[in-house]
Amino acid sequence: MATGQMISIVDDDPSMLEALVGLVRSLGYDVHGFASAEDFLASTDLGKFACAITDIQMPGMNGFELKRELSMRHRSLPVIMITARVDPGIEEKAMSSGASCFLRKPFEAQTLVTCLQRVLGV
């Protein structure tokens, strides 16, 4: 399906990060996992990613702050935001911040696949 496009996944939960990396890698993408937004922003590959998938609630820089920083550095990088939180208005906040997709944990693998395909135009 995918042909070497690089996808970043940012999630502070090691088991969720591992699961998402495995899922996206199984689709044929080149996947890089990061335990924090700060680690992702420090990556030497930052400009090579086709898409970023990020948790919203993380220690340090959260997903909204990461999206804001990415918008300043790489305006065209699509960001898929995921969260387990049920705060009122969080989906609207994610979409108004410029997220390409919003997924609430737990979500079906196919939901993420569909979102990635739409975001990447596959």
N, C-alpha and C positions, 0 to 999 in steps of 0.2 A: 504494500500500500504506500508507505512513505519511502522516500529515497534520500536518506541521510540528513533530513532536516533535523537541526538541533533543538531540543525542547528542554527547558529548565523546569525543575520542580522544587519549590521552596516550602518546606514544612518542618516545624520543630519536633513533631512526633515521629520518632525513628521508625515505628512499625507502619505508619501511614506513608511516610516517605518511601520506604522500601517497597510497599505494595504499589504505589503509584508509579515508581520508577520501573518496576517489573511489568506492569500493565502497558505503559506507554512504549517501553522497549520492545515488548512482544508485538507491537503494531509496526515495527520496523524503523522507529525513530532512534536517533542518537540522543540519549537522555543523560542529563547531568542533574544529580540531586544535591540540594543544599539545605543545611539544617537551620539557616537563618537568612534573612533578607540581606544582612550585612555581608555574609559570605558570598552570596550571589552577586551583589554589586561589586565585590572585590575580584570577581572572576576575570581572568585574562581573556576569556571567550565571550564576554558580555555582548559584544556587538555581533556575534555570530548566531545568536538564538533566533529561531523563527517564532517562538511562542514561550511564554512563561506561565506556569501553573503555580499559584501561590495560595497558601492558607491565609486567612485574614487575621486570625488571632494568634500572635506569636510574641514571645518576649522580645524586648528591644523594638526594632522597627516592625510595625504590623503591615499587613497586606495593602492597606490603603496608602500608607506612607511609601511603601515600595512602589506602588503604581505611580504615585506622584513623582517620585525620583526618576523612575524609568521614563515617564512622559517628558521630563526635562532633558534626559540624556538621549533617548531613542524613541522618538515620537511615534513610530509606526509599530513598535513591538506589541502584539496582542497579548493581553493578560486574562487568564481564566482564574477567577477567584473561587475558593472553596472555604466552607466553614461548617462547624457543628453548632454554631450559635443560632439562637432563635430570636435574637433581639428584633423588636419591631422596626421595620424600615431598613434592615441591614441589606436586603437584596436591592432595594431602590438606591441605597447609598453606593453599593458596589457598582451598579450599572451607571449611575450618574458620575462616578469617578472615572469612568471610561473602560470598565471591565468588558471584555468581549463575551464572556459567559459567567454565570453564577451558578454554583452547585452547592447544595446543602448535604453534608455528610449525615448518614451514609447515602451514597448514590450508587446507582447501577453502573457497571463498567461501560455498558453500551451508551449511557448518557454522556460520559466523558469522551468516548470515541466519536460520537456524533458532534459534540461541541468542537473537538479538535479538527475534525474534517471541515466543519463550517468555517472555523477561524482561519484555517490554512488553505481553504479553497481546494481541498482534495476531492 
